Amino acid sequence: MYVRDAKNREEVWLLEHIEAMGLDETAFRSRDYVIAIDEESGSKAGFGRIRIHKSDDGRDVCELTSIGVLENWRGQGVGAHVIERLIEYAGDEGFDTVYTLTGEGAYLAQFGFEPIETSALPPVLQERLSAKREGVDPDAKPLALEGESFEMPERLRAAFASASEHDEEADDPESPEDFGIDPESATYKYDTGS
C-alpha cells in the first residue's frame, strides 16, 4: 500500500467517489489530489487533497479537504496515510499551519488537529466555512494543525502496512463492456481471424 499523486486519467474515478461520498468537489483539479493504491492488486483505496486559497493580504492559506476512503478499505490506516502525505505536501509548499473544515474533528484530533474559533480563521476560510455548512457539511467546524505537530498513531501505521480489501469484490480491471464493446461480436483492426 502506498500513496501517490493522482493522475489526470483518474479524474472521472475521483469525481465519481467524491460525489458518492458526498464530499466537497469545489474548484476540482485532479492534480491537487493524492490516491492510496494497493501495490498487489492496483486497487484504489482512498484519496484527499490540499487546496490553496489566495488571500487578499497576500498570505496564502492551505486547507485539507475531500478526504475519503472506499468502504472496503476503511479501518486500515488508509485515511491516515493520505492525510500524512497531504501534510508533507503542505510543508513542502511552505505552509506552517494547515486548516480543515469538517464535521469529522474527532478523527483528525488523533493526528494533532485542534479545534479553533471561527474568528481565528483567515477571512477566506471563514467564507469557505459558511459555504460548506450551507452545502456538503452542515456540521463543519474549523480545525488547525501546526505542520510539526502531526502525529501518526502506530496502530494506523501497522494497519496500513498490512491493509487489504475487506470485500471479495475488488475493483475489477476495465473490461471491454465498460467501453460499450461486445467482445462476442467485435472485430479488431489487427484481427487475423485465426
N, C-alpha and C positions, 0 to 999 in steps of 0.2 A: 504494500500500500504506500502510495506517495501522493504528494500534492504538487501540481504544476500549473503554469499559466494556461488559461483557456485559449483555444484556437478559434479563428473566425468561423470555421465549418461547424463549430459547436453552438452557434447562436440559436438555432432552432431548438436544440435539446435544452439549452439553458432557459429560453423563454417558455417552453412547454412546462418545465418543472417549477419555474418561478410562479407561473400562473396557477398550476395545480396546488402549490403550497400556499397561495395567497400572499406571496411576498411582494416587495416593492420593486417595480421594474422601471421607475422613473429614471430618465436620462440613461437608458440602457446602452452599454458598449461592452461587447464581449471581452475586449482587451483589459477591462478593469477586473475581470473575474479570475479566480483560481478554481481548479477542479481536483477533487480527490479521486484517484484511479487505483483500482486493484491491479497489481502487477501481473498476476497469473491469468485472470480472465479478461482484463481490459475493461471491465465494467466501471462505469462512473458511479461514485458513491455519494458525493456531496460537492458543494460549491459555496462561494461567497465572493464579496467584492469590497474594495475600498472606493470611496467616492470623494474626490477632491472638490471642495466648494471654494469658489473665488469670493473674497470678501471685499467690501468697499474700502476698508482700511489697508488693503494690500497684503494682509496676513491670511494665507490660505488655511483652510480647515479640513481635517481628514475625518471621514465617517466610515465605520464598518456597517455594511447593510446587506440585505438579501442573502443571508446565510441559511442554507438549507441542506439537510441530509435526507437521502432517499430512505423510505421506511425500512427496507430490508437491511440497511446498514446502520441503523440507529443504535445507540448504546455501546458503541465500539471505539469511541475517540475520534471519529471522522470529523465532526464539527470542531473539536478542539484543535486538531491539526490544521484545518482550514483557517481558523482564527489565528493560530500561531504564524502561519505563512503571511497572512494579511498584516499582522503586526510588524513582522520583519520588513515587508514592503513599505509600510508607512514610515518605519525608521530609516530605510534606505532613501526615502523621499525627503527626509529631514524633519519629520513630524515628531515632536516630543510627546504630544498628547493626541490620543485617538478617542473619538466620541462614537457613541452608538445610541440610537433612539429605538427602544424596543420594550415590549411587554415581557420579555424573557430575561429580566435582570438577574434572577436567581441563578440561572445557568451561567451567565457571564461573570458573576461575582467570584466564582471559583478560580478565575484567571487573573483576578486583581481589579476588575472594573468596579468602580464605586459610583453610587448614585450622586447626582449633583442637582442643585436647584436650577430650574428653568432659566432664572435670571442670570445664572453664571455661564450659560451657553453663549457662544458667539452669536450675534444677531442673525446671521444666515441660517444657523441651526435652530434658532427659536422659531423662525418662519417654517422651516422644514418640519419641526416637531408638530406644529399646528396642522400642517397639511397631512402629515402621517396619521395623526389622531382622527382627522376627518375622513381618511381613506382606509388604508390597509391595516392599521394597527391602533384602534381606539384606546388601548391600554399602554401605549408607548410612554416610556419615561426616559429621561436623559441619564446616561452613564458616561464616565470618562476613565481612561487608563493612561497613566504615565508609562511610556514605552518601556522603561527599565523595570517596571514593577510587574510585568507579565509573568505568570507562573503556570506551568503545565503540571497538573496533578500526575503523579507517577502512574496511578491506576489507568489513566487515559492514554498515557504513552504506551504502556504494556498492552492495553486493549487494541490500540491501533496497529501495533506490530503483528498481531495475530488476527486481525479483522477478517471476517468472511461474510458473504451474503447469507442472511438468515433463511430466505426463501429459496426453494429449489428452482424457481422460475427466474433465473438470472436474465440480465439484459441479453437478448439474442442478437447475434450479429445481423446486419441488414440482409434481407433476403430479396430476391427478385420481385416478390409480391409487394414489398414496401415501395417499389417504384412503378407499380402498375403493370408489371410484366408477368404474363402467364408462362411459366417455364415449360409447360407441356406443349405449347404451340408456337413459342417464339423461335425465330431463326436469327442467327447472328451473322454479322458481316463476314467473319472468317470461318464460318461453319463449313467443314468439308464434307459433311453428310456421312462420315464414316462411323 
